[in-house]
Amino acid sequence: MAREYVWLECTETGMRNYRVPKEMRGTERLELMKYCPKLRRHTLHKESRKK
């Protein structure tokens, strides 16, 4: 299994708040509604690879 860690970045603040494992073969980029501590509410978080 090819699993890799990816970061979930808030689309509104640009903060990387969550690090989650993901199956890399044949999957699209993750988009989840997660809690943003800076805004203190749930916002859309998109997958971002740590540089």
C-alpha positions in Angstrom: 0.0 0.0 0.0 1.3 3.4 -1.0 0.2 5.7 1.8 1.6 9.2 2.3 0.8 12.0 4.7 -0.7 15.2 3.2 -1.6 18.5 4.9 -5.1 20.0 4.8 -4.9 23.7 4.2 -7.7 26.2 5.0 -9.0 27.9 1.9 -9.7 31.1 3.8 -6.7 31.6 5.9 -4.0 29.5 4.2 -3.1 27.8 7.4 -2.2 24.1 7.4 -4.2 22.7 10.3 -4.4 19.0 9.8 -2.0 16.2 8.7 -3.7 13.0 7.5 -2.6 9.8 5.8 -3.9 9.2 2.3 -3.9 6.3 -0.2 -1.9 7.8 -3.2 -2.8 5.5 -6.1 -5.8 6.6 -8.2 -7.3 9.2 -5.8 -8.4 12.8 -6.3 -7.3 15.6 -4.0 -9.0 15.7 -0.6 -11.6 18.5 0.2 -13.1 18.4 3.6 -15.0 20.7 5.9 -12.8 21.0 9.0 -12.5 23.3 12.0 -10.2 26.3 11.6 -8.9 27.5 15.0 -8.0 31.0 13.7 -11.6 31.7 12.4 -13.2 29.5 15.1 -15.6 27.9 12.6 -15.7 25.1 10.1 -14.2 26.0 6.7 -13.3 24.1 3.5 -9.8 22.5 3.7 -8.0 21.3 0.6 -5.1 18.9 0.3 -1.7 20.5 0.2 1.7 18.8 0.1 4.3 20.0 2.5 7.2 21.6 0.6 
